[in-house]
Amino acid sequence: NVRQLLTHVLYGTAWIEDVFDGKTVEEVGSKYDGDLIGDDPLAAYDAAVASAKAAIAKPGALEQVCHLRRGDVKGADYMTSMFTDSFIHGWDLAKATGQDPTLEPGLVSQALGLAIEREERFRTSPAFGQGRVADPGDSAPDQTRLLAILGREADWTA
C-alpha cells in the first residue's frame, strides 16, 4: 500500500547519512526499524533528504567505500542505486494513486542508461520480478523500456 511504499523510500533515504559516515549494516542495526513516517510524511521525508544531501556533499563522498547488504560499493554506485529506487517509486506512487505517471524525460533518459548498464542484475533479481516483464524492444518509448527493465508494466493499473 502507499504507506508501505513511502516507508520503504524513507527507510532507504534515512540510511544514506550512516552509510556515508562509513557505518556497516551491523553498526546501524535496528536504528531505522519502526514507524519513520509519523504524522507528517512530508516533514519526515524532507528531513531524511536534507541529511542525505549533507552526507553526499562531503568531499570525496562519491569515491568512498559504502558498506551495503549486497557488499561494498563506491559512493557513486550507491547513489546511482538510490536515484533509480527513488525515481521508479515516484512512478509507482503516481500509478497507485491515479496521478499522471509520466516521468520527466531527461531523468528517464539518465535512469534508462543506468538501468541498461545493470539490466542483467535487475532482470534476475526477485526485487524486480526476475524478468517477468518482457523487453519491449528498442523502438519502445524510453519510459516503457525503463519500466520493463525494472519489472514494471507501463499499462499497469492499481
Backbone as numpy.savetxt, mean C-alpha at the origin, in Angstrom:
# Nx Ny Nz CAx CAy CAz Cx Cy Cz
-14.70 -4.95 5.46 -15.53 -3.77 5.46 -14.65 -2.53 5.46
-15.25 -1.36 5.37 -14.50 -0.12 5.23 -13.61 0.12 6.45
-14.13 -0.13 7.64 -13.32 0.11 8.85 -12.09 -0.82 8.85
-12.25 -2.05 8.43 -11.11 -2.96 8.36 -10.07 -2.47 7.35
-10.54 -1.98 6.21 -9.64 -1.45 5.20 -8.89 -0.23 5.74
-9.61 0.68 6.38 -8.96 1.86 6.95 -7.97 1.47 8.05
-8.32 0.48 8.84 -7.41 -0.01 9.88 -6.14 -0.55 9.25
-6.28 -1.32 8.18 -5.12 -1.88 7.48 -4.20 -0.76 6.96
-4.79 0.25 6.31 -3.99 1.35 5.76 -3.32 2.13 6.89
-4.06 2.41 7.94 -3.50 3.16 9.06 -2.40 2.36 9.76
-2.62 1.08 9.92 -1.62 0.20 10.55 -0.31 0.25 9.77
-0.40 0.09 8.46 0.80 0.13 7.63 1.51 1.47 7.68
0.74 2.53 7.70 1.31 3.87 7.75 1.97 4.14 9.10
1.35 3.68 10.17 1.88 3.90 11.51 3.24 3.23 11.70
3.46 2.12 11.04 4.72 1.38 11.16 5.91 2.12 10.55
5.67 3.00 9.62 6.76 3.62 8.86 7.79 4.29 9.77
7.34 5.05 10.75 8.28 5.74 11.64 9.22 4.75 12.33
8.66 3.69 12.89 9.49 2.71 13.59 10.44 1.98 12.65
9.95 1.63 11.47 10.80 0.93 10.51 11.98 1.82 10.10
11.72 3.09 9.88 12.81 3.99 9.50 13.67 4.41 10.70
13.23 4.08 11.89 14.09 4.23 13.07 14.97 3.00 13.26
14.86 2.02 12.33 15.71 0.85 12.36 15.19 -0.30 13.20
13.97 -0.18 13.68 13.42 -1.24 14.53 13.01 -2.45 13.71
13.11 -3.60 14.34 12.65 -4.85 13.72 11.19 -5.07 14.07
10.59 -6.02 13.39 9.20 -6.39 13.68 9.07 -6.81 15.14
10.05 -7.56 15.60 10.01 -8.03 16.99 10.11 -6.87 17.97
10.93 -5.88 17.66 11.07 -4.73 18.55 9.80 -3.89 18.61
9.10 -3.76 17.49 7.85 -3.00 17.48 6.77 -3.81 18.19
6.81 -5.12 18.00 5.89 -6.00 18.71 4.43 -5.66 18.48
3.68 -5.53 19.55 2.23 -5.31 19.47 1.85 -3.84 19.62
2.80 -2.96 19.43 2.57 -1.52 19.61 1.33 -1.01 18.87
1.08 -1.54 17.69 -0.02 -1.04 16.87 -1.23 -1.98 16.84
-1.28 -2.91 17.75 -2.45 -3.79 17.83 -3.60 -3.00 18.45
-4.81 -3.38 18.09 -5.98 -2.71 18.65 -6.51 -1.63 17.72
-7.37 -0.81 18.27 -8.06 0.22 17.49 -7.18 1.44 17.31
-6.67 1.63 16.11 -5.86 2.80 15.80 -6.70 3.96 15.28
-7.92 3.67 14.88 -8.76 4.68 14.24 -9.45 5.58 15.26
-9.98 4.99 16.31 -10.69 5.77 17.31 -11.94 6.42 16.74
-12.28 7.58 17.29 -13.49 8.28 16.87 -13.27 9.24 15.71
-12.01 9.48 15.34 -11.70 10.43 14.28 -10.69 9.80 13.31
-11.18 9.01 12.36 -10.29 8.33 11.42 -9.35 9.28 10.66
-9.86 10.42 10.25 -9.04 11.35 9.48 -7.89 11.90 10.34
-8.18 12.25 11.57 -7.12 12.76 12.46 -6.08 11.67 12.73
-6.53 10.44 12.93 -5.60 9.34 13.17 -4.71 9.13 11.95
-5.30 9.16 10.77 -4.53 8.97 9.54 -3.56 10.13 9.32
-4.05 11.36 9.50 -3.19 12.53 9.31 -1.98 12.48 10.24
-2.18 12.06 11.48 -1.07 11.97 12.43 -0.06 10.91 11.98
-0.55 9.77 11.51 0.34 8.70 11.04 1.11 9.15 9.81
0.45 9.86 8.89 1.11 10.35 7.68 2.18 11.38 8.04
1.88 12.27 8.96 2.87 13.28 9.37 4.11 12.60 9.96
3.90 11.60 10.77 5.00 10.85 11.36 5.81 10.13 10.28
5.11 9.53 9.33 5.78 8.81 8.24 6.60 9.77 7.37
6.02 10.92 7.05 6.74 11.90 6.23 8.03 12.35 6.92
7.95 12.60 8.21 9.14 13.01 8.96 10.20 11.92 8.93
9.77 10.68 9.04 10.71 9.55 9.05 11.44 9.40 7.73
10.72 9.53 6.62 11.36 9.32 5.31 12.10 10.55 4.82
11.91 11.68 5.48 12.60 12.92 5.09 14.01 13.00 5.68
14.33 12.10 6.58 15.66 12.12 7.21 16.72 11.81 6.15
17.86 12.48 6.24 18.94 12.20 5.28 19.30 10.71 5.26
19.36 10.16 4.05 19.75 8.76 3.88 18.66 7.75 4.11
17.46 8.20 4.43 16.38 7.27 4.76 16.08 6.28 3.64
16.07 6.75 2.43 15.70 5.86 1.32 16.80 4.85 0.97
18.00 5.06 1.49 19.10 4.13 1.27 19.29 3.15 2.42
18.69 3.44 3.55 18.91 2.61 4.73 18.21 1.26 4.62
18.60 0.34 5.47 17.98 -0.98 5.52 16.76 -0.91 6.43
15.65 -1.43 5.93 14.41 -1.52 6.71 14.13 -3.00 6.95
13.83 -3.32 8.20 13.59 -4.71 8.60 12.09 -5.00 8.56
11.67 -5.79 7.59 10.26 -6.11 7.40 10.02 -7.58 7.65
8.76 -7.97 7.71 8.42 -9.40 7.87 8.99 -10.23 6.73
8.98 -9.67 5.54 9.45 -10.42 4.36 10.96 -10.40 4.21
11.66 -9.71 5.11 13.12 -9.61 5.06 13.56 -8.16 5.00
14.86 -7.97 4.90 15.42 -6.62 4.87 15.36 -6.06 3.45
14.96 -4.80 3.35 14.89 -4.09 2.08 15.41 -2.68 2.27
15.77 -2.03 1.17 16.15 -0.63 1.21 14.91 0.22 1.49
15.14 1.38 2.09 14.05 2.29 2.39 13.23 2.65 1.16
13.90 2.86 0.03 13.19 3.20 -1.21 12.25 2.07 -1.64
12.69 0.82 -1.48 11.83 -0.32 -1.84 10.63 -0.42 -0.90
10.87 -0.16 0.36 9.77 -0.16 1.33 8.75 0.91 0.97
9.22 2.10 0.62 8.30 3.18 0.28 7.55 2.88 -1.01
8.20 2.17 -1.94 7.51 1.76 -3.15 6.33 0.85 -2.80
6.56 -0.08 -1.90 5.49 -0.99 -1.46 4.38 -0.23 -0.77
4.76 0.71 0.09 3.75 1.47 0.83 2.94 2.37 -0.10
3.60 2.97 -1.11 2.88 3.77 -2.09 1.85 2.91 -2.82
2.30 1.76 -3.31 1.41 0.87 -4.05 0.24 0.44 -3.19
0.51 0.08 -1.94 -0.54 -0.36 -1.02 -1.57 0.74 -0.77
-1.11 1.90 -0.41 -2.03 3.01 -0.12 -2.80 3.43 -1.36
-2.10 3.48 -2.49 -2.74 3.91 -3.73 -3.86 2.96 -4.15
-3.58 1.67 -4.14 -4.60 0.73 -4.59 -5.76 0.64 -3.60
-5.46 0.84 -2.33 -6.56 0.83 -1.36 -7.46 2.05 -1.50
-6.95 3.12 -2.09 -7.82 4.25 -2.43 -8.87 3.82 -3.44
-8.45 3.00 -4.41 -9.39 2.46 -5.40 -10.39 1.53 -4.71
-9.88 0.66 -3.82 -10.76 -0.26 -3.09 -11.84 0.51 -2.34
-11.43 1.55 -1.66 -12.36 2.34 -0.86 -13.38 3.04 -1.75
-12.93 3.61 -2.85 -13.86 4.28 -3.77 -14.87 3.28 -4.32
-14.41 2.11 -4.75 -15.33 1.10 -5.29 -16.32 0.63 -4.23
-15.83 0.38 -3.02 -16.69 -0.15 -1.96 -17.74 0.84 -1.49
-17.45 2.13 -1.65 -18.39 3.15 -1.16 -19.14 3.85 -2.29
-19.04 3.32 -3.51 -19.81 3.86 -4.62 -19.31 5.18 -5.17
-18.04 5.51 -4.93 -17.47 6.74 -5.46 -16.79 6.47 -6.80
-16.40 7.54 -7.46 -15.69 7.41 -8.73 -14.33 6.76 -8.46
-14.07 5.58 -9.02 -12.81 4.89 -8.75 -11.68 5.24 -9.72
-11.87 6.29 -10.50 -10.84 6.68 -11.45 -9.64 7.24 -10.70
-8.50 6.60 -10.89 -7.28 7.04 -10.23 -6.56 8.07 -11.10
-5.77 8.91 -10.47 -5.04 9.97 -11.19 -4.09 9.30 -12.19
-4.23 9.63 -13.48 -3.47 8.94 -14.52 -1.95 8.96 -14.34
-1.39 10.06 -13.90 0.06 10.12 -13.70 0.52 9.15 -12.62
-0.26 9.05 -11.54 0.07 8.12 -10.47 -0.16 6.68 -10.92
-1.20 6.46 -11.74 -1.43 5.13 -12.29 -0.23 4.69 -13.11
0.28 5.59 -13.92 1.44 5.27 -14.75 2.64 4.89 -13.88
2.88 5.66 -12.83 3.97 5.35 -11.91 3.75 4.00 -11.23
2.54 3.80 -10.71 2.23 2.55 -10.01 2.30 1.35 -10.95
1.85 1.52 -12.18 1.90 0.42 -13.15 3.35 0.03 -13.43
4.21 1.00 -13.62 5.62 0.70 -13.84 6.21 -0.09 -12.69
5.90 0.31 -11.47 6.38 -0.39 -10.28 5.79 -1.79 -10.19
4.50 -1.90 -10.52 3.83 -3.21 -10.44 4.37 -4.17 -11.49
4.64 -3.68 -12.68 5.19 -4.54 -13.73 6.55 -5.10 -13.29
7.37 -4.27 -12.62 8.67 -4.74 -12.13 8.51 -5.87 -11.10
7.39 -5.87 -10.39 7.16 -6.84 -9.32 5.99 -7.79 -9.65
5.64 -7.84 -10.92 4.44 -8.59 -11.32 4.47 -10.04 -10.88
5.57 -10.72 -11.03 5.62 -12.13 -10.65 5.31 -12.29 -9.16
5.89 -11.42 -8.33 5.63 -11.50 -6.89 4.16 -11.24 -6.60
3.58 -10.21 -7.24 2.17 -9.90 -7.00 1.26 -11.04 -7.46
1.52 -11.57 -8.64 0.62 -12.59 -9.20 0.74 -13.95 -8.52
1.78 -14.16 -7.74 1.92 -15.43 -7.02 1.60 -15.29 -5.54
1.26 -14.09 -5.11 1.00 -13.83 -3.70 -0.47 -14.05 -3.35
-0.75 -14.75 -2.24 -2.13 -14.88 -1.79 -2.78 -13.52 -1.50
-1.97 -12.53 -1.11 -2.50 -11.21 -0.81 -3.08 -10.52 -2.05
-2.67 -10.98 -3.22 -3.15 -10.37 -4.46 -3.90 -11.37 -5.32
-4.47 -12.38 -4.72 -5.32 -13.32 -5.42 -4.61 -14.39 -6.22
-3.30 -14.50 -6.09 -2.51 -15.52 -6.78 -2.87 -15.65 -8.26
-2.88 -14.52 -8.95 -3.12 -14.55 -10.39 -4.56 -14.83 -10.78
-5.49 -14.63 -9.87 -6.90 -14.89 -10.12 -7.47 -14.03 -11.24
-6.93 -12.82 -11.40 -7.41 -11.91 -12.43 -6.50 -12.03 -13.65
-7.10 -12.34 -14.79 -6.34 -12.54 -16.02 -5.68 -11.24 -16.47
-4.55 -11.38 -17.12 -3.86 -10.23 -17.70 -4.73 -9.69 -18.82
-5.14 -8.41 -18.75 -6.01 -7.86 -19.79 -5.28 -7.50 -21.08
-3.96 -7.61 -21.07 -3.17 -7.31 -22.27 -2.69 -5.87 -22.30
-1.66 -5.65 -23.09 -1.03 -4.33 -23.17 -1.94 -3.25 -23.76
-2.97 -3.64 -24.49 -3.84 -2.63 -25.10 -4.91 -2.12 -24.13
-5.04 -2.77 -22.98 -6.02 -2.33 -21.97 -5.55 -1.02 -21.35
-6.49 -0.23 -20.82 -6.10 1.01 -20.13 -5.14 0.70 -18.98
-4.24 1.63 -18.71 -3.25 1.42 -17.65 -3.89 1.07 -16.31
-4.98 1.73 -15.96 -5.61 1.44 -14.67 -6.10 0.00 -14.62
-6.68 -0.47 -15.70 -7.16 -1.86 -15.76 -5.99 -2.83 -15.63
-4.88 -2.53 -16.29 -3.69 -3.38 -16.20 -3.15 -3.41 -14.78
-3.07 -2.23 -14.15 -2.59 -2.15 -12.77 -3.48 -2.95 -11.85
-4.77 -2.76 -11.97 -5.71 -3.48 -11.12 -5.55 -5.00 -11.27
-5.37 -5.47 -12.48 -5.22 -6.91 -12.71 -3.97 -7.45 -12.03
-2.86 -6.74 -12.18 -1.62 -7.20 -11.55 -1.80 -7.28 -10.04
-2.57 -6.34 -9.48 -2.79 -6.30 -8.05 -4.03 -7.10 -7.60
-4.51 -7.98 -8.49 -5.56 -8.92 -8.13 -6.96 -8.34 -8.08
-7.20 -7.27 -8.82 -8.50 -6.62 -8.78 -9.10 -6.58 -10.18
-10.42 -6.72 -10.24 -11.14 -6.64 -11.49 -11.71 -5.25 -11.63
-11.44 -4.58 -12.74 -11.85 -3.20 -12.94 -13.36 -3.01 -12.81
-14.14 -4.04 -13.17 -15.60 -3.89 -13.13 -16.23 -4.46 -11.84
-15.41 -4.72 -10.83 -15.90 -5.23 -9.55 -16.90 -4.26 -8.93
-17.94 -4.81 -8.31 -18.88 -4.01 -7.55 -19.06 -4.63 -6.18
-19.36 -3.77 -5.21 -19.52 -4.24 -3.82 -20.78 -5.05 -3.66
